[in-house]
Amino acid sequence: MSNRFDWQSQLAKAYTTFPEAQQKPVIGITGNYGELTCKIGEGYYKSVWKAGGVPVIIPPLRDTDSIINTLEHIDGLLLSGGADFNPLYAGEEPDKRLSGINSERDLPELLITQLAYNRQIPILGICRGIQTLALALGGKVMQDISETAQIKHSQDADRSEPTHSVSVEEDSILYHIYKSYLSPLTSHLSPLLFVNSFHHQAVGDTGQRFRVTARSADGIIEAMESTEHKRIMGVQWHPECMDEGLPIFQWLVQEAAQYREVCQVHQHILTLDTHCDTPMFFDQNIQFTHRDPKILVDLHKMTEGHQDATIMVAYLPQPTDHPKEYADNIFDQIEHIVADNSQYIALARNPNDLWMNKHQGKKSIMLGIENGHALDGKIENLRHFAQRGIVYMTLCHNGDNDICDSARGSQTWGGVSDFGKQVIREMNRLGIMVDLSHAHEKSFYDALELSQTPIVCSHSSCRALCDHPRNLTDDQMRALAAKGGVMQVTLYNGFLVKDGQATIEDAMRHLEYAIDVMGIDHVGLGTDFDGDGGIVGLANSSELPNFTRQLLKRQFSEEDIQKIWGGNFIRVMNDAQMRNE
């Protein structure tokens, strides 16, 4: 018998080595639908395979359980081409030139696109797929371009034949993907890429989440990519049909491989955000177990972002009537949220709790106080809050209090007050970390000298890169590291850049600078989510894998990633709590 038909020998070959197969990123491809059949053009799955991925077909099911379980098992998403969208999904009536719509596909693909977007899964949209991206994520689709277009966009040539050109923006991912294929600049403002074309719809407006990266000669949008540092791109033509099309599939597979690596890292490490202000929104009837648009941290976003733990603080403005009761009310509400959702969330008081909760598949919430005003001038209240389980207290906020001077205050005490000295000694005794974010520079040095355990700055950044009194100078950072403390880079726009909008690249710049000054053992991340923290690329808890992706991109080891992702902070916490014992 010919070896071609000897399938048992092919099976035996798979078992001649271990493991049987090389691990490759899995790319889900949305299936087309017609004549009671889910089907897909061979160009899609063969291009994914040639690019080094494993293609799987996603049938057009509206069932959210099916969609979400699918997303748990893929590393990248390919939105395929096909029929027109029903314009009712865009709140529009059908244009008379609208072609056939596909009711089986529309809703499932809009759902899977939004859900994949929330999970930071890399996405490539092709033809109808770019329109899916626009419709699902805030843009608009033109139902027909015949009146706008000045060139023929629906050609009947063989699909492998280039039929028109598109101009590509030089600062785009698309440009770098196809750089060797682009024609040299002549009279055009941008280099040209020759593509095929057979469509009568197009993206009319990308929305804020995307920018145009290629246009045809008549101005029709031919490609777009994310403005949010997400690995998402759409093209109007069909690269799966062209000999020159493979590089864009290689891009998708490479991004999917990186996404897979990020997810694997998050399985191994514990991710702790050391400062979030979500309790500030408790009076707005938030739903922590919903994906609540009013807040940046909730159970869904933490899950999407593979975030294990956060320290929720009771922030106290000054003045606050009955400050102890004010803080207690916040902690009561946190405990109520946890009690109502004990299958998924648990309180943590120490590092062992954090790891045990992760082992049990639960998210952890730790408690902290932002502003020692909560003590109401009474040292016994500190003991009360220790019993409630706080792990740190930020000594002050944006004004001097009876403990110390603030970075934004008027230097009432010339540093730490006499009462503040008692507070720091008692915090040491009780195993509560001393947090000097918001403190005046003199308060910082006073506390550093007074504290018998390392201190933390739970949400601060580097003054050398952004001259703000809330940020730490190089000398402060070195002094903090010398005493074993940590500085957690924060995502507050004004602490990262003096002007303009901060991005994830700015946060990484501060982190790398801090590492250069302090060393890898003294840095971390304190987002300040829901306290005005959140930047482009790290806008909420669901986007935290982007931070890990940047660390991997910079070739940090998994050991160092764990240090940055809370390990250093946990070391200080453990030191403080062990002394208490």
TAHUPE-V151739 format. One record per backbone hydrogen bond with DSSP energy under -0.5 kcal/mol. CO is the residue of the C=O (numbers start at 0). NH is the residue of the N-H. Records with the same first field share a line. If there is no record, write none. Layout:
CO: NH  NH
//
This chain:
1: 4
2: 5
4: 6
5: 8  9
6: 10
7: 11
8: 12
9: 13
10: 14
11: 14
12: 15
24: 26  53
25: 27  74  75
26: 55
27: 77
28: 57
31: 38
33: 36
36: 33  38
38: 31
40: 43  44
41: 45
42: 46
43: 47
44: 48
45: 49
46: 50
47: 52
48: 51
52: 54
53: 26
55: 28
56: 58
57: 30
58: 60
62: 66
63: 67
64: 68
65: 69
66: 70
67: 71
69: 72
70: 73
74: 121
75: 27
76: 78  123
77: 29  79
78: 125
83: 101
84: 86
85: 88
86: 89  91
87: 90
94: 97
99: 83
101: 104  105
102: 106
104: 108
105: 109
106: 110
107: 111
108: 112
109: 113
110: 114
111: 115
112: 116
113: 117
114: 118
115: 120
116: 119
121: 76
122: 232
123: 78
124: 234
125: 128
126: 129  130
127: 131
128: 132
129: 133
130: 134
131: 135
132: 136
133: 138
139: 203  204
140: 142
141: 201
144: 148
150: 152
152: 154  198
157: 160
159: 161
163: 194
164: 216
165: 192
166: 214
167: 190
168: 171
171: 175
172: 176
173: 177
177: 180  181
178: 181
182: 191
190: 167
191: 182
192: 165  194
194: 162  163
196: 154
199: 144
201: 141
202: 220
204: 139
206: 209
208: 226  227
210: 224
212: 168
213: 221  222
214: 166
215: 218
219: 215
221: 235
222: 212  213
223: 233
224: 210
229: 231
230: 122
231: 225
232: 124
233: 223
234: 126
236: 238
237: 240
238: 241
241: 244
242: 245
244: 247  248
245: 248  249
246: 250
247: 251
248: 252
249: 253
250: 254
251: 255
252: 256
253: 257
254: 258
255: 259
256: 260
257: 261
258: 262
259: 263
260: 264
261: 265
262: 266
263: 267
264: 267  268
268: 270
269: 271
270: 307  308
271: 273
272: 310
274: 527  528
275: 312
276: 279
277: 280
278: 281
280: 283  285
281: 284
285: 287
286: 289
287: 298
289: 291  299
290: 292
291: 294
295: 540
297: 301
298: 302
299: 303
300: 304
301: 306
302: 305
305: 307
307: 363
308: 272
309: 311  365
310: 275
311: 367
312: 314
313: 369
314: 316
319: 322
321: 325
322: 326
323: 327
324: 328
325: 329
326: 330
327: 331
328: 332
329: 333
330: 334
331: 335
332: 336
333: 337
334: 338
335: 339
336: 340
337: 340
338: 341
340: 343  344
343: 362
345: 364
349: 353
350: 354
351: 355
352: 356
353: 357
354: 358
355: 359
356: 361
357: 360
362: 345
363: 309
364: 347
365: 311
366: 390  391
367: 313
368: 370  393
369: 315
370: 373
371: 374
372: 375
374: 377
376: 378
377: 380  381
378: 381  382
379: 383
380: 384
381: 385
382: 386
383: 387
384: 388  389
385: 388
388: 366
390: 432
391: 368
392: 394  434
393: 370
394: 371
396: 398
398: 396
402: 416
403: 400
404: 439
405: 408
414: 404
416: 420
417: 421
418: 422
419: 423
420: 424
421: 425
422: 426
423: 427
424: 428
425: 429
426: 430  431
427: 430
432: 392  434
433: 435  455
434: 394
435: 438
437: 406
439: 443
440: 444
441: 445
442: 446
443: 447
444: 448
445: 449
446: 450
454: 485
455: 435
456: 459  487
460: 462  471
461: 464  465
465: 467
467: 470
471: 462  463
472: 476
473: 477
474: 478
475: 479
476: 480
477: 481
478: 482
479: 484
480: 483
485: 456
486: 488  523
487: 459
488: 525
490: 492  533
491: 494  495
492: 495  496
499: 501
501: 535
502: 505  506
503: 507
504: 508
505: 509
506: 510
507: 511
508: 512
509: 513
510: 514
511: 515
512: 516
513: 517  518
514: 518
518: 521
519: 522
521: 486
523: 488
524: 273
526: 490
527: 530  532
528: 276
531: 492
532: 529
534: 537
535: 503
537: 534
539: 542
540: 543
542: 545
543: 546  547
544: 548
545: 549
546: 550
547: 551
548: 552
549: 553
550: 555
551: 554
556: 560
557: 561
558: 562
559: 563
560: 564
561: 566
562: 565  567
563: 524
564: 271
565: 569
566: 570
567: 571
568: 572
569: 573
570: 574
571: 575
572: 576
573: 577
574: 578
575: 579
576: 580
//
